[in-house]
Amino acid sequence: MAKKRSGGGLTGTQQAAKFLGVSVLSGAVLAGIALPAAGALGLAAKGTVEGFDEIPSNLKTPPLSQRTTILDSEGGHIATVYSRDRKVVPLEKISPYMQKAIVAIEDSRFYEHGAVDLKGVLRAINRNAQSGGVAQGASTLTQQYVKNVFVEEAGDDPEKVAQATQQTLGRKVRELKFAIQVEEELGKKKILENYLNITFFGQQAYGIEAASQRYFSKPAADLGLEEAAMMAGLVQSPSRYDPVNDIQEATKRRNVVLQRMADVKDISQAEADAAKAKPIKLKVKSPKNGCITAVDGAGFFCDYVRKTILTDPVFGKTAEERQKLWNLGGLTIRTTLDPRAQAAANEAAVAKIDKDDKVAAAVVQVQPGSGKILSMGQSRPYGLDQKLHQTTLNLSVGKKMGGTTYGFQVGSTFKPITAAAALEKGLSPAQSFTTGYKISVPMSSYRTCAGGPAGSGNWDLSNEVESETGTWDMTSALGKSINTYFAQLEQMTGLCETVTMAQKMGYERELGKKLKELPSITLGGQESTPLDMAAVYATFANRGTYCTPVAIESITTAGGQKLPVPQTECSRAMSERTADMVNQMLKGVVEDGTGTKAGLSDRDNAGKTGTTNDRKDAWFVGYTPNLSTAVWVGDDVGEKQSMYDITIGGQYYDKVCGGCLPGPIWKIAMTGALNASETPSFVPVSVPRGAAPADKEKDKRPGADNKPGDRQPGTTLPGGIVIPPDLIGGTNGRGGGRGGGGGGGND
């Protein structure tokens, strides 16, 4: 063995050997780029001897990007998503014909040479020198694999892809160094397996398994001789030899491969001739990629799962790390989606609203106690084609998760939160107030959490109809949704206590904005989302414990590794007794209040209607002990329009109310989701009542939810002023009085 010189340098023999090695490598480089070999070989060697040892010795082979499969809670398929359509398979699951065909046409001496094919290099250099360009390459299959690794690692970054494919000496020498390492570490069979799994075969298919399914609708293990030859021929130019677009070119190329297989004795000439005589018989399977392919209208939920992975720190500390995980794919994601609930939500969303109507509906369901999101449905289908009235805007969630910028004002669906805050403070459900149709309350009588007044001047508000005057306790005020009652209840309870209760129950504004400490919050003047509202009401169903919504149950990588997933976080928002009393009072809403059209007859259920100013938003949020559902209806495009004198789903409405459209939609969703399921009951509790109000007569006007209006005169607080009919608790949803904020109708 040659020895090093004193001082650590190489001996003359070693220097010569190294120079010769780099010269050979450089010659191989020149065989694959547009440079004449004569004269340049020595320059290439001279320019790379010093830097050769500085090339990294470890080839970082990235895991291959594969398909991600999203499943429902029962293991049913929701959708397949990928940035690369690929399924990695072992060599034994790849047809022997395919293995032989790719070696024959791309590197027939693959099993005879090392990382560099010296005979191939000399042959290519000679041909290229004669032609003055690149007439023939000399890259081995191992070198091609290394190049594909760098391309894969570059992902969809155009600049990185260009660097990985640029025709330079530096890149070629780098690939050769890594090819040598790969040959030593992996061996021929593993290199062939990796090559067939990483290579692009056209038609968006990466790897032999995806390509075999794409062109022939069969696994790679079942490819016949002529099919394998066609696939092997694609590698040189997937677009030129694409059989879908040019069957003649594909046939010519396939026959070249077949002849090459005969020439290298992989098959007989007779076999080659017989295969050449057969026409290419494709059985093309169209790619199904993305949430647009989700079943039962679950595209919005599918996209919510994607957003969860891209935004939750449990999947990576940085946005780049989370995006890399998603792009890499190969995940099996088992979600919380209940197939029966999703089918019911999807049916309900489209039952009374057409996709081309001026308004849309969102239906979302949450399981009390677990926070599991069971369904997400919308009246407009998921997709990008606006001509077909498709949308990717998820109306159930906020902007961060692919939804609206601000959410929607929730109207009177907020009132039960105020009731819960009052009960927690020690007020009785029998607490009564006698009010007129409209009242005026000093803003200074509401105190913020900092102890200061909520504003100056008076907050002027009214009930929906002039007949709503009289004496109300908490039960009747919830049942008939009396604005004036809840303004005074919030005054007695405390604005800070009301806001704090809302926060404990998961009521949030979008974009990280804190809830405004304004009295109008009790009338639903601040925005939230259907998902948040379903989780809020699930707190009542769960006897006072709020659980954060979750969509993912488990994730398994392509290698079988279990990844951590977001877990629901549960915390007590109110006492069990408070929740039990709210449940009993909200039962009255569906039994004889504003939500009678939503009520279920076969089980305990409760809920609350809600509309906002000018009827721009209409809600019904309700629940049973084991399911909470929120339904929103409104304008989802551009400037929100009022829902007066409007035709929706072929039915005319003089005015849309929470009980007359969202309520029936809610009933359809709940009935389908709960059909044949257990029927638990609310915990019975005695709810004290106030002094019985005077006899009532029902308001027969259309769209009034058949609400009774107490005709007996009551006591009107001083400072009341006449306000226009469209100002129901606020001014166009943006403020009532000075500092009052938005408000909602009282149905």
Disulfide bonds with the S-S distance in Angstrom:
Cys291-Cys302 2.07
Cys449-Cys496 2.03
Cys547-Cys570 2.10
Cys657-Cys660 2.41
